């Protein structure tokens, strides 16, 4: 009887198993040409709001100002999904922001382990 119960319970456990949907695992390294005139910030997204079409306004912790992101850039869909995951789970990403005062995010990357640890220390 116990063996039968285990056979019946096993499919239920498989059906309830949560898939790893961490979008930050699939982010390719940014193109060096794209990130040439940028600075990096390792932080988490605090808000994502649609402005129009593919343009979004990002809140990045702890900054008081907003940043701009266009989902139409190369790998934009992957970046967008990673940003949503960052906002949902407060996980850090490495944001590449244009160095021209516009606040435009041109690329996103997975932070290194050291950068992630530094982020965790700052926010604990």
Secondary structure, DSSP 8 states (H G I E B T S, - for coil): -HHHHHHHHHHHHHHH------GGGG-----TTTTTTEEEEEE-EEEEEEEETTEEEEEETT-SSEEEEETTSTTHHHHHHHHHHHHHHT--EEEEEETTSS-EEEEEE---HHHHHHHHHHH-
